[in-house]
Amino acid sequence: MRVSGRRGIDTGLVIAARAGDPQALDALAAASLPLVYNIVGRALQGRADVDDAVQECLLRVVRHLPNLRDAAAYRSWLIAITVRQISDRGQRRVALDHGANRDVASEVPDPAADFAGITILRLGLTGQRREVAESTRWVDEGDQNLLALWWLEATGELDRADLAAALGMSESHAAVRIQRMKEQLQVSRAVVRALRSGSSCPGWRELSRAWDGRPSPLWRKRLARHVWECWRCVGETGDLLPIDRLLAGLPLLPVPPRSAVGIVAGLAQSTVPPVAATQYVAPAAAHPAPPTRQAVEAFGRTAGRRPNGAAPRDAHARRPRRLSSLIPFGSARNAGPIAAAVAVAALVVGAIVVAQRTGSAPPSVAAPAGEAPRSPTALASPPPPTTSAPKAAPAASPKPTSTTARPAAPAPAVTTHRKGVGVWTFNGVSQALASSKASWYYTWGVGHPGIITPEGTEFVPMIWGADSVTPSNLQQAKKNGRCLLAFNEPDMGGQANMSVEQALDLWPQLEATGLPLGSPAVAWGGDRPGEWLDRFMAGAKKRDYRVDFIALHWYGGDFSTANAVDQLESYLQAVYKRYKLPIWLTEFALIDFSNGVRFPSQKQQAAFLTAATRMLGGLPWLHRYAWFGLPATDKDLTGLFRTGSEATAVGRAFQVAR
């Protein structure tokens, strides 16, 4: 049994858990926690009862799991239960407003629990992404549930059908509500931008001094009215990017270890001294497997206590029943492992994030000076994940290392037809292309002037834009290639910049070449209904046009290797799920466009390239990929070669990639 990736939970796991398999129930609870935590945390923005609400959701899920008829619908069912639980808490809170003995502790905003602030900190958001996160504080309270679900839809975690079902409305009705909520969010972005910029406008200064410092709908309207009516202030908002584009691919916020322990304290009871969290070691994988049974049971016996032996939060409150009493199957021993799996999974994720935020850089894949590069086979076959805590080895005296440099071995031959690169001319371009070991390349045109194609390497022509659709270009493309790429980023100004109708009207001329034909390569939103690619594919189907594969571009603004690879894989999976056609990833690299242009270090870029190509090699429907790009200059910091013979660290990683 396995927990599936970003887009869902394995149906077999749900069936086994529903039937009473304790190990499956452990894994299912652990897999469900991050999604529940993200929905509840954002919906209850800034309140101290987030952990309690998450705990109640998990209890309700476990209690009613045997009644779930369709295991394939588990994720939608989980989301619906979570939203219902949030609504129930809201109704109870309203009822308490009229009570004489109202406990207001959960109403006090907790700065440490501010979900917008936590999102910014733990995901490292900067620029406009940070502004969007801050803007969520200004959305009406009645729309926070919708905001929580839409945020996950925008990042690729939910489908519109899941969102609508959770809210109990049609997709068209949900679309109307989302549009209204996004209008609030867009207005809030203008307010946040003005507050952060320290505008010199006298009217703004006077108005903002009267503000009490707490985001609210009333002050959102007052401040926004000034921004839109003031020529000085409105000028600050001219470069705001689409919200959907900024959020696309962001990961789920990891569950903080402290929150996980607090949640577990309400689910399990303990009488044994606590076990140190370091006794469990996460497997070295992008998607950690469920913890071992031994580690889960050890943690489950102690999960109800604080690490220092102090009483858990709310220790003097009425203690809940054991989790096993809520499960209509299995035995009492199920309770500890279920709660423990949740805690261990959260602690593992939290530890990973802490390591990333403290500056632990991904390991470099470039071979040290004088050392032969590792073979592609070694890179493609990582060691099996560790499933138990390693034993400490006695300290040993370091052995002196030899200073004699071994001669560098030549780069290995190409072992796959998938690996490609985007190329434009520079000094030594033909030598660099041959040294890169790419099996195919393209130039964003129908020819490759000044570039000698290495033996065994394929050139793929492209019809770049509307003006490129000429009889001469089409004839040259047919002569020079065996496949044809089409229309470079038609959804972007400054690139092909074409309407869907224009592309569809020109498409029959590309079809007439008889070459296998790729879709227009959109800059973003290839997985979204109603976006450029979706409208093009719908039009092509209606007109009975041929599209043989999907071409995509992807650039990541999160420079953490694990996060970036997960975001790329999730995007590709979503596009394939939507169109069921082979995919060519014709541009990809780590570049952050959210606030100007920002590049990672060579070490980070090389680590990402190695991990990403390894992941791409495991996708059977991913037929080809092309790195952006071959030349490396002070401007093109993702490039592979500075000269014909001088490879960058990224270039050396590309040479041994498969």
C-alpha positions as CSV (number, residue, x, y, z in Angstrom):
1,M,0.0,0.0,0.0
2,R,1.3,3.5,-0.8
3,V,0.2,7.1,-0.3
4,S,-0.1,8.7,-3.7
5,G,1.4,12.1,-4.5
6,R,0.1,15.6,-4.5
7,R,-3.2,15.0,-6.4
8,G,-4.8,12.3,-4.2
9,I,-4.6,9.3,-1.9
10,D,-4.4,5.7,-3.2
11,T,-7.8,4.1,-3.4
12,G,-6.3,0.8,-2.2
13,L,-5.1,2.5,1.0
14,V,-8.6,3.9,1.7
15,I,-10.2,0.4,1.1
16,A,-7.7,-1.3,3.5
17,A,-8.2,1.4,6.2
18,R,-12.0,1.2,5.9
19,A,-11.7,-2.6,6.3
20,G,-9.8,-2.1,9.6
21,D,-6.2,-2.6,8.5
22,P,-4.3,-0.7,11.3
23,Q,-1.3,0.0,9.2
24,A,-3.4,1.4,6.4
25,L,-5.4,3.5,8.9
26,D,-2.1,4.9,10.2
27,A,-0.9,5.9,6.7
28,L,-4.3,7.3,5.8
29,A,-4.5,9.5,8.9
30,A,-0.9,10.8,8.3
31,A,-1.7,11.5,4.6
32,S,-4.9,13.4,5.4
33,L,-3.4,15.7,8.1
34,P,-1.6,18.2,5.8
35,L,-4.6,18.9,3.6
36,V,-6.9,19.2,6.7
37,Y,-4.5,21.5,8.4
38,N,-4.1,23.8,5.4
39,I,-7.9,24.2,4.9
40,V,-8.6,24.7,8.6
41,G,-5.6,27.0,9.2
42,R,-6.5,29.4,6.4
43,A,-10.2,29.4,7.1
44,L,-9.7,30.1,10.8
45,Q,-7.1,32.8,10.0
46,G,-5.2,34.0,13.1
47,R,-7.3,32.2,15.8
48,A,-5.9,30.0,18.6
49,D,-8.3,27.0,18.0
50,V,-6.8,25.8,14.7
51,D,-5.3,22.7,16.3
52,D,-8.5,21.8,18.1
53,A,-10.5,22.1,14.9
54,V,-8.0,19.9,13.0
55,Q,-8.3,17.3,15.8
56,E,-12.1,17.3,15.6
57,C,-11.9,16.9,11.8
58,L,-9.7,13.8,12.1
59,L,-11.9,12.3,14.8
60,R,-14.9,12.7,12.6
61,V,-13.1,11.2,9.6
62,V,-12.0,8.1,11.6
63,R,-15.5,7.7,13.1
64,H,-17.3,7.8,9.8
65,L,-14.8,6.1,7.6
66,P,-16.7,2.7,7.6
67,N,-19.7,4.5,6.1
68,L,-17.8,5.8,3.1
69,R,-19.2,3.8,0.1
70,D,-16.9,5.0,-2.7
71,A,-13.2,4.8,-1.7
72,A,-12.3,6.7,-4.8
73,A,-14.2,9.7,-3.4
74,Y,-12.3,9.8,-0.2
75,R,-10.5,13.0,-0.9
76,S,-13.7,14.9,-1.8
77,W,-15.3,13.4,1.3
78,L,-12.4,14.5,3.5
79,I,-12.6,18.0,2.2
80,A,-16.4,18.2,2.7
81,I,-16.1,16.9,6.3
82,T,-13.4,19.5,7.0
83,V,-15.6,22.4,5.6
84,R,-18.6,21.1,7.6
85,Q,-16.6,21.0,10.8
86,I,-15.4,24.6,10.3
87,S,-19.0,25.7,9.7
88,D,-20.2,23.8,12.8
89,R,-17.5,25.6,14.9
90,G,-18.6,28.9,13.5
91,Q,-22.2,28.3,14.5
92,R,-21.2,27.2,18.0
93,R,-19.1,30.4,18.3
94,V,-22.1,32.5,17.3
95,A,-24.2,30.8,19.8
96,L,-21.6,31.5,22.5
97,D,-21.8,35.2,21.7
98,H,-25.2,35.2,23.5
99,G,-24.0,33.2,26.5
100,A,-23.1,34.7,29.8
101,N,-20.1,32.5,30.4
102,R,-18.5,32.8,27.0
103,D,-14.9,31.6,26.8
104,V,-13.2,34.2,24.5
105,A,-9.8,32.5,24.5
106,S,-10.3,31.0,21.1
107,E,-11.4,34.4,19.7
108,V,-8.2,36.2,20.5
109,P,-6.0,36.4,17.4
110,D,-2.8,34.5,18.1
111,P,0.2,36.2,16.3
112,A,2.1,32.9,16.3
113,A,-0.9,31.2,14.6
114,D,-1.4,33.9,11.9
115,F,-1.7,31.7,8.9
116,A,-0.6,34.4,6.4
117,G,2.5,35.1,8.4
118,I,3.3,31.4,8.8
119,T,2.8,30.8,5.0
120,I,5.2,33.7,4.2
121,L,7.8,32.4,6.7
122,R,7.7,28.7,6.0
123,L,7.4,28.9,2.2
124,G,9.9,31.7,2.0
125,L,7.5,33.9,0.0
126,T,8.8,37.2,-1.4
127,G,7.7,40.0,-3.7
128,Q,4.2,39.7,-5.0
129,R,3.7,36.2,-3.6
130,R,4.2,37.7,-0.2
131,E,1.8,40.5,-0.9
132,V,-0.9,38.0,-1.9
133,A,-0.5,36.1,1.3
134,E,-0.7,39.3,3.3
135,S,-3.8,40.3,1.4
136,T,-5.7,37.2,2.6
137,R,-6.0,38.9,6.1
138,W,-8.3,41.5,4.6
139,V,-10.9,39.2,3.0
140,D,-14.4,39.1,4.6
141,E,-14.7,36.6,7.4
142,G,-17.7,35.0,5.6
143,D,-15.4,34.2,2.6
144,Q,-12.5,32.6,4.5
145,N,-13.8,29.1,4.0
146,L,-14.0,29.8,0.2
147,L,-10.6,31.4,0.3
148,A,-9.1,28.4,2.0
149,L,-10.4,26.1,-0.7
150,W,-9.7,28.4,-3.6
151,W,-6.1,28.8,-2.5
152,L,-5.6,25.1,-2.7
153,E,-7.3,25.0,-6.1
154,A,-5.0,27.8,-7.3
155,T,-1.9,25.9,-6.1
156,G,-3.0,22.7,-7.8
157,E,-4.1,20.7,-4.8
158,L,-7.9,20.7,-5.5
159,D,-10.1,20.5,-8.6
160,R,-13.0,22.9,-9.1
161,A,-15.3,19.9,-8.7
162,D,-13.9,19.1,-5.2
163,L,-14.3,22.8,-4.2
164,A,-17.9,23.0,-5.4
165,A,-18.8,19.7,-3.7
166,A,-17.3,20.8,-0.4
167,L,-19.4,24.0,-0.5
168,G,-22.5,22.1,-1.5
169,M,-23.1,24.1,-4.7
170,S,-22.8,23.8,-8.5
171,E,-19.5,24.6,-10.2
172,S,-21.1,27.7,-11.9
173,H,-22.3,29.0,-8.6
174,A,-18.9,28.4,-7.1
175,A,-17.3,30.3,-10.0
176,V,-19.4,33.4,-9.3
177,R,-18.5,33.3,-5.6
178,I,-14.8,32.8,-6.3
179,Q,-14.8,35.8,-8.7
180,R,-16.3,38.0,-6.0
181,M,-13.8,36.8,-3.5
182,K,-10.9,37.4,-5.9
183,E,-12.1,40.9,-6.4
184,Q,-11.8,41.5,-2.7
185,L,-8.3,39.9,-2.8
186,Q,-7.2,42.1,-5.7
187,V,-8.4,45.2,-3.9
188,S,-6.6,44.1,-0.8
189,R,-3.4,43.7,-2.8
190,A,-3.6,47.3,-3.8
191,V,-4.0,48.3,-0.1
192,V,-1.1,46.0,1.0
193,R,1.2,47.5,-1.7
194,A,0.4,51.0,-0.7
195,L,1.0,50.2,3.0
196,R,4.3,48.5,2.2
197,S,5.6,51.2,-0.2
198,G,5.3,54.0,2.4
199,S,3.6,56.4,-0.1
200,S,4.5,60.0,0.1
201,C,0.9,61.0,-0.7
202,P,-0.3,63.4,2.1
203,G,-3.8,62.1,1.9
204,W,-2.7,58.5,2.2
205,R,-0.5,59.3,5.2
206,E,-3.4,61.1,7.0
207,L,-5.8,58.2,6.3
208,S,-3.4,55.4,7.2
209,R,-2.6,57.1,10.5
210,A,-6.2,56.8,11.5
211,W,-6.1,53.1,10.8
212,D,-5.9,50.9,13.9
213,G,-3.5,48.4,12.4
214,R,-6.0,45.6,12.1
215,P,-7.0,44.3,8.7
216,S,-10.8,44.5,8.3
217,P,-13.4,44.8,5.4
218,L,-14.3,48.3,6.6
219,W,-10.7,49.6,6.4
220,R,-10.1,47.7,3.2
221,K,-12.9,49.7,1.5
222,R,-11.7,53.0,3.0
223,L,-8.1,52.6,2.1
224,A,-8.8,51.1,-1.3
225,R,-11.1,54.0,-2.2
226,H,-8.2,56.4,-1.7
227,V,-5.8,54.2,-3.7
228,W,-8.0,54.0,-6.7
229,E,-8.8,57.7,-6.7
230,C,-5.3,59.0,-6.1
231,W,-3.0,59.2,-9.1
232,R,0.1,58.8,-6.9
233,C,-1.1,55.7,-5.0
234,V,-2.7,53.9,-8.0
235,G,0.6,54.2,-9.8
236,E,2.1,51.7,-7.3
237,T,-0.3,49.0,-8.5
238,G,0.5,49.0,-12.2
239,D,2.7,45.9,-12.2
240,L,0.5,43.4,-10.3
241,L,0.6,40.0,-11.8
242,P,-2.4,37.6,-12.0
243,I,-3.0,36.0,-8.7
244,D,-3.5,32.5,-10.2
245,R,-0.1,32.7,-11.8
246,L,1.6,33.7,-8.5
247,L,0.1,30.8,-6.6
248,A,0.5,28.1,-9.2
249,G,2.6,25.3,-7.9
250,L,3.0,26.4,-4.3
251,P,3.2,23.4,-1.9
252,L,1.0,22.7,1.0
253,L,2.2,24.4,4.2
254,P,3.9,21.7,6.4
255,V,2.2,21.0,9.7
256,P,4.4,22.5,12.5
257,P,5.7,19.8,14.8
258,R,4.3,21.7,17.9
259,S,0.8,21.7,16.4
260,A,1.1,18.0,15.5
261,V,2.0,17.2,19.1
262,G,-0.9,19.3,20.4
263,I,-3.3,17.5,18.0
264,V,-2.1,14.1,19.1
265,A,-2.4,15.1,22.8
266,G,-6.1,15.2,22.3
267,L,-6.2,11.9,20.4
268,A,-4.1,9.6,22.6
269,Q,-3.2,9.1,26.2
270,S,0.2,8.2,27.5
271,T,1.9,6.9,30.7
272,V,5.3,6.2,29.3
273,P,8.2,8.7,29.2
274,P,8.5,10.4,25.9
275,V,10.7,9.2,23.1
276,A,13.0,11.7,21.4
277,A,11.8,12.7,18.0
278,T,15.3,12.1,16.6
279,Q,14.8,8.4,17.0
280,Y,12.8,8.4,13.8
281,V,14.8,9.1,10.6
282,A,12.9,10.2,7.5
283,P,13.6,8.2,4.4
284,A,15.7,10.0,1.8
285,A,12.9,10.5,-0.7
286,A,10.9,13.3,-2.2
287,H,7.7,11.7,-0.9
288,P,8.5,10.1,2.5
289,A,7.0,6.7,3.0
290,P,4.8,6.1,6.1
291,P,6.9,5.6,9.3
292,T,7.8,2.1,10.3
293,R,5.5,0.3,12.6
294,Q,8.1,0.2,15.4
295,A,8.7,3.9,15.3
296,V,4.9,4.6,15.1
297,E,4.1,2.5,18.1
298,A,7.0,3.9,20.1
299,F,5.9,7.4,19.4
300,G,2.2,6.5,20.0
301,R,2.9,5.4,23.6
302,T,4.3,8.9,24.4
303,A,2.5,11.3,22.1
304,G,0.3,12.7,24.8
305,R,3.2,14.3,26.7
306,R,5.5,17.3,26.1
307,P,9.1,16.4,25.4
308,N,10.2,17.9,28.7
309,G,7.6,16.0,30.7
310,A,5.3,18.9,31.1
311,A,1.5,18.4,30.9
312,P,0.0,18.7,27.5
313,R,-2.0,21.8,26.4
314,D,-5.4,22.0,28.1
315,A,-4.2,19.3,30.6
316,H,-6.9,20.3,33.1
317,A,-9.7,20.2,30.6
318,R,-12.0,17.1,30.3
319,R,-9.8,14.5,28.5
320,P,-11.3,13.0,25.4
321,R,-12.1,9.3,25.0
322,R,-9.4,7.1,23.5
323,L,-9.4,7.2,19.7
324,S,-10.1,3.4,19.7
325,S,-13.5,4.0,21.3
326,L,-14.5,6.0,18.2
327,I,-13.5,3.3,15.7
328,P,-16.2,0.7,15.1
329,F,-13.6,-1.9,14.0
330,G,-10.3,-3.2,15.1
331,S,-8.9,-3.3,18.7
332,A,-7.8,-0.7,21.2
333,R,-4.2,-1.0,20.1
334,N,-5.1,0.9,16.9
335,A,-5.5,4.2,18.7
336,G,-1.8,4.8,19.5
337,P,-0.5,4.1,16.0
338,I,-3.1,6.2,14.3
339,A,-2.4,9.3,16.4
340,A,1.3,8.6,16.3
341,A,1.5,8.3,12.5
342,V,-0.1,11.8,12.3
343,A,2.5,13.2,14.7
344,V,5.5,11.4,13.2
345,A,4.6,12.5,9.7
346,A,4.2,16.1,10.8
347,L,7.5,16.0,12.7
348,V,9.3,14.6,9.7
349,V,7.9,17.3,7.4
350,G,8.6,20.0,9.9
351,A,12.2,18.9,10.3
352,I,12.7,19.0,6.6
353,V,11.4,22.6,6.4
354,V,13.5,23.7,9.4
355,A,16.6,22.3,7.6
356,Q,15.7,24.2,4.5
357,R,15.1,27.5,6.3
358,T,18.3,27.3,8.2
359,G,20.3,27.4,5.0
360,S,21.1,23.8,4.3
361,A,21.8,23.7,0.6
362,P,21.1,20.8,-1.6
363,P,24.2,18.7,-2.3
364,S,26.2,19.7,-5.3
365,V,26.1,17.3,-8.2
366,A,29.1,18.7,-10.0
367,A,32.1,16.4,-9.8
368,P,35.0,17.8,-7.7
369,A,38.1,18.9,-9.5
370,G,40.0,15.9,-10.9
371,E,37.2,13.4,-10.1
372,A,35.4,11.6,-12.8
373,P,31.6,12.3,-13.1
374,R,29.3,9.7,-11.7
375,S,27.6,7.5,-14.3
376,P,24.0,8.1,-15.3
377,T,23.2,4.7,-13.9
378,A,24.4,5.7,-10.4
379,L,22.4,8.9,-10.6
380,A,19.2,7.2,-11.7
381,S,19.3,4.5,-9.0
382,P,19.4,6.1,-5.6
383,P,19.9,3.8,-2.6
384,P,16.8,2.3,-1.0
385,P,15.2,4.5,1.7
386,T,16.1,3.7,5.3
387,T,13.2,2.3,7.2
388,S,14.7,2.3,10.7
389,A,16.9,4.6,12.7
390,P,20.6,4.1,12.0
391,K,22.8,3.0,14.8
392,A,25.5,5.4,15.9
393,A,28.9,4.4,14.7
394,P,32.0,5.0,16.9
395,A,34.0,8.1,16.0
396,A,36.9,7.3,13.8
397,S,40.0,9.3,13.1
398,P,39.9,10.9,9.7
399,K,42.1,9.3,7.2
400,P,44.5,11.5,5.2
401,T,43.2,12.0,1.7
402,S,45.4,11.8,-1.4
403,T,46.1,15.1,-3.1
404,T,46.9,13.4,-6.4
405,A,44.2,14.4,-8.9
406,R,42.7,11.6,-11.0
407,P,42.3,12.3,-14.7
408,A,38.7,13.3,-15.6
409,A,36.8,10.7,-17.5
410,P,34.9,11.7,-20.6
411,A,31.2,12.4,-20.2
412,P,29.1,9.3,-20.7
413,A,27.3,8.8,-23.9
414,V,23.6,9.7,-24.3
415,T,21.4,6.9,-22.8
416,T,18.0,8.3,-23.5
417,H,16.2,10.1,-26.4
418,R,14.4,12.4,-23.9
419,K,17.2,14.8,-23.0
420,G,17.2,18.0,-25.0
421,V,18.2,21.7,-24.7
422,G,17.2,25.0,-26.2
423,V,20.1,26.5,-28.2
424,W,21.1,29.9,-29.6
425,T,24.4,30.9,-31.1
426,F,27.5,31.8,-29.1
427,N,31.2,31.2,-29.4
428,G,31.8,27.5,-29.5
429,V,28.1,26.6,-29.7
430,S,28.6,23.4,-31.8
431,Q,31.3,22.0,-29.5
432,A,29.2,22.8,-26.4
433,L,26.2,21.1,-27.9
434,A,28.2,17.9,-28.7
435,S,29.7,18.0,-25.1
436,S,26.3,18.4,-23.5
437,K,25.3,14.9,-24.6
438,A,21.8,16.2,-25.5
439,S,19.9,13.8,-27.8
440,W,17.9,16.6,-29.4
441,Y,17.8,20.4,-29.5
442,Y,15.8,23.3,-31.0
443,T,16.4,26.9,-31.8
444,W,12.9,28.5,-31.7
445,G,13.1,28.5,-35.5
446,V,12.9,26.2,-38.5
447,G,16.6,26.0,-39.0
448,H,19.9,26.1,-37.1
449,P,22.3,28.5,-38.9
450,G,25.8,28.5,-37.5
451,I,25.2,25.3,-35.5
452,I,26.6,21.9,-36.5
453,T,24.3,19.1,-35.4
454,P,26.4,16.4,-33.7
455,E,26.1,12.9,-34.9
456,G,23.2,11.1,-33.3
457,T,21.5,14.3,-32.2
458,E,18.2,15.4,-33.6
459,F,17.1,19.0,-34.5
460,V,13.4,19.8,-34.0
461,P,12.1,22.8,-35.9
462,M,9.5,25.3,-34.5
463,I,7.0,27.6,-36.0
464,W,7.4,30.4,-33.5
465,G,4.4,32.7,-34.0
466,A,1.8,33.9,-36.5
467,D,4.3,35.7,-38.7
468,S,6.3,32.4,-39.0
469,V,3.5,30.6,-40.8
470,T,4.8,31.0,-44.4
471,P,5.1,28.4,-47.2
472,S,8.9,28.8,-47.0
473,N,9.1,28.1,-43.3
474,L,6.7,25.2,-43.4
475,Q,8.7,23.6,-46.2
476,Q,12.0,24.1,-44.4
477,A,10.5,22.7,-41.2
478,K,9.3,19.6,-43.1
479,K,12.8,19.2,-44.6
480,N,14.8,19.7,-41.4
481,G,12.8,17.8,-38.8
482,R,10.8,14.7,-37.9
483,C,8.5,16.5,-35.4
484,L,7.2,20.1,-35.3
485,L,6.9,22.5,-32.3
486,A,4.4,25.3,-32.6
487,F,3.7,28.9,-31.3
488,N,6.1,29.9,-28.4
489,E,4.1,31.2,-25.4
490,P,1.1,32.5,-27.3
491,D,-0.4,33.6,-23.9
492,M,2.4,36.1,-23.2
493,G,3.0,39.6,-24.5
494,G,6.5,39.9,-25.9
495,Q,6.4,36.2,-27.1
496,A,4.1,34.8,-29.8
497,N,1.2,36.7,-28.2
498,M,-1.7,35.2,-30.1
499,S,-5.3,34.8,-29.5
500,V,-6.8,31.3,-29.4
501,E,-8.8,31.9,-32.5
502,Q,-5.8,33.2,-34.4
503,A,-3.8,30.0,-33.5
504,L,-6.7,27.8,-34.5
505,D,-7.2,29.5,-37.8
506,L,-3.5,28.9,-38.7
507,W,-3.3,25.4,-37.4
508,P,-4.4,23.5,-40.6
509,Q,-1.3,24.9,-42.3
510,L,0.9,23.3,-39.6
511,E,-1.0,20.0,-39.9
512,A,-0.4,19.9,-43.6
513,T,3.3,19.3,-43.0
514,G,2.4,15.8,-42.0
515,L,4.8,16.0,-39.1
516,P,3.9,14.9,-35.5
517,L,2.6,18.2,-34.1
518,G,2.9,19.6,-30.6
519,S,0.4,22.0,-29.1
520,P,1.3,25.7,-28.6
521,A,3.7,25.9,-25.6
522,V,2.0,28.1,-23.1
523,A,3.9,29.9,-20.4
524,W,1.6,28.9,-17.6
525,G,-1.8,27.5,-16.7
526,G,-1.7,24.4,-18.9
527,D,-3.7,22.5,-16.2
528,R,-6.4,25.1,-15.7
529,P,-9.9,25.0,-17.2
530,G,-10.7,28.1,-19.2
531,E,-7.0,29.2,-19.7
532,W,-5.3,29.6,-23.1
533,L,-4.3,25.9,-23.6
534,D,-7.6,24.6,-22.4
535,R,-9.5,26.8,-24.8
536,F,-7.2,25.9,-27.7
537,M,-7.6,22.2,-27.1
538,A,-11.4,22.5,-26.9
539,G,-11.4,24.5,-30.2
540,A,-9.1,21.9,-31.9
541,K,-11.4,19.1,-30.8
542,K,-14.4,21.0,-32.1
543,R,-12.8,21.6,-35.4
544,D,-11.4,18.1,-35.6
545,Y,-7.8,19.3,-35.7
546,R,-4.8,17.0,-34.9
547,V,-2.6,17.6,-31.8
548,D,-0.1,14.8,-31.2
549,F,1.5,15.9,-28.0
550,I,1.4,18.8,-25.4
551,A,4.3,21.2,-25.2
552,L,4.8,23.0,-21.9
553,H,7.1,25.5,-20.2
554,W,7.8,25.6,-16.5
555,Y,9.9,27.9,-14.3
556,G,10.1,27.5,-10.5
557,G,10.4,30.3,-8.0
558,D,10.9,28.0,-5.0
559,F,14.7,27.2,-4.9
560,S,14.3,24.3,-2.5
561,T,15.1,21.1,-4.6
562,A,12.4,18.9,-3.1
563,N,9.7,21.6,-3.3
564,A,10.6,22.5,-6.9
565,V,10.7,19.0,-8.1
566,D,7.3,18.2,-6.4
567,Q,5.7,21.4,-8.0
568,L,7.0,20.5,-11.5
569,E,5.8,16.9,-11.2
570,S,2.4,18.0,-9.9
571,Y,2.0,20.4,-12.8
572,L,2.9,17.8,-15.4
573,Q,0.7,15.2,-13.8
574,A,-2.3,17.6,-13.8
575,V,-1.8,18.5,-17.5
576,Y,-1.5,14.8,-18.5
577,K,-4.6,14.0,-16.4
578,R,-6.5,16.7,-18.3
579,Y,-5.5,15.9,-21.9
580,K,-4.2,12.3,-21.8
581,L,-1.6,13.1,-24.5
582,P,2.2,12.7,-24.4
583,I,4.1,15.7,-23.0
584,W,7.2,17.5,-24.1
585,L,8.6,19.9,-21.5
586,T,10.4,22.3,-23.9
587,E,11.6,24.9,-21.4
588,F,12.3,24.4,-17.7
589,A,14.7,25.8,-15.0
590,L,14.6,27.6,-11.7
591,I,13.9,31.3,-12.2
592,D,11.7,33.5,-10.0
593,F,9.7,36.1,-12.0
594,S,7.5,37.2,-9.2
595,N,9.4,40.3,-8.4
596,G,11.8,41.1,-11.3
597,V,14.1,38.2,-12.2
598,R,15.9,36.2,-9.5
599,F,18.2,33.2,-10.0
600,P,19.3,30.5,-7.6
601,S,22.9,29.7,-7.0
602,Q,24.7,27.3,-9.4
603,K,24.7,24.7,-6.7
604,Q,20.9,25.0,-6.2
605,Q,20.3,24.9,-10.0
606,A,22.5,21.9,-10.5
607,A,20.8,20.0,-7.6
608,F,17.4,20.8,-9.1
609,L,18.4,19.7,-12.6
610,T,19.7,16.3,-11.3
611,A,16.6,15.6,-9.1
612,A,14.2,16.9,-11.8
613,T,15.6,14.8,-14.6
614,R,15.6,11.7,-12.4
615,M,11.9,12.4,-11.7
616,L,11.1,13.0,-15.4
617,G,12.7,9.7,-16.3
618,G,10.0,7.9,-14.3
619,L,7.1,9.5,-16.2
620,P,6.2,7.2,-19.1
621,W,4.1,9.8,-20.9
622,L,6.8,12.5,-20.6
623,H,8.4,11.9,-24.0
624,R,11.0,14.7,-24.1
625,Y,12.4,17.5,-22.0
626,A,14.7,20.5,-22.9
627,W,16.6,22.6,-20.5
628,F,16.7,26.4,-20.8
629,G,19.3,26.7,-22.2
630,L,22.8,25.9,-23.6
631,P,24.6,29.2,-23.4
632,A,25.7,30.6,-20.0
633,T,26.4,34.3,-19.6
634,D,26.1,36.9,-16.8
635,K,22.5,37.4,-18.0
636,D,21.6,33.7,-18.8
637,L,22.4,32.2,-15.4
638,T,20.7,28.9,-16.1
639,G,23.0,28.1,-19.0
640,L,25.2,25.0,-19.4
641,F,28.3,26.2,-21.2
642,R,30.2,29.5,-21.1
643,T,32.4,28.5,-24.1
644,G,32.6,25.4,-26.2
645,S,34.7,23.6,-23.6
646,E,33.8,25.3,-20.3
647,A,30.8,23.8,-18.7
648,T,29.1,25.4,-15.7
649,A,28.2,23.4,-12.6
650,V,24.7,23.1,-14.1
651,G,26.3,22.0,-17.4
652,R,28.2,19.2,-15.7
653,A,25.0,18.1,-14.0
654,F,23.3,18.1,-17.4
655,Q,26.0,16.0,-19.0
656,V,25.4,13.1,-16.6
657,A,21.6,13.5,-16.5
658,R,19.5,10.9,-18.3
